[in-house]
Amino acid sequence: RGEHASNPFLFVSSASTKDPQTRVAPKGITNLQVATVVPSTPAAWGLSSSFGRGRAYRREPGYLEAKERFQESMVCALDRAMPGISARIAYAEVATPFTQERFTSATAGTSYGLAATAAQYITRPRARTKIPGLFLCGASCLPGHGIAGAMISGVLAAAAVGGRSIYQRAFAYR
């Protein structure tokens, strides 16, 4: 509906667990990434409907206020799931659909590639292309969006290059 949820659901991931070296956070600090679904309309982020791509939205007072309210709702939701964690936050950074669009040119700031609709699933590119030696993988390819979809598409691309046994080995239960 183009509105922020009053009690957002969260996806929580720990970059520090994925990379225990100190590249994602200083020693003694854990890097958590917290995500949810948000509207991508300018109005939902305190911007006028005349907002344009080239405009410096990052300094707009309405945007900064909306971003702050959103961060507070995320921290409250995280604190309900992990009591006491809000008091332990050393640093927080919020990325919005406009941040995503600015850095990746993703339409409406989507972070998961093509729209997750039935029509898009039918037409998503496969690993093999008509160009010899060019293979595709990523969130916009089959099998679909998200981290798991992107990872599986990488396995499918590797299997297209190196043979089906790669796919079978990647998904073998041991």
CORKA-V226587 format. One record per pair of residues at least 24 apart in sequence whose ideal C-beta (glycine too) atoms are under 7 Angstrom apart, sorted by the first residue. I is the first residue (numbers start at 1). GAP is how many residues later the second one is. Records with the same first field share a line. If there is no record, write none. Layout:
# CORKA-V226587
I: GAP  GAP
This chain:
# CORKA-V226587
2: 37  39  41  42
3: 36  41
4: 34  35  40  66  69
7: 70
8: 28  65  66  69
9: 27
10: 24  26  67  68  71
11: 24  25
29: 61
34: 40  44
36: 38
38: 59
40: 57  68  69
45: 51  53
57: 41
67: 27  29
70: 24
112: 27  33  34
113: 25  26  27  32
114: 26  31
116: 28  29
127: 26  29  30  33
128: 32
135: 25  26
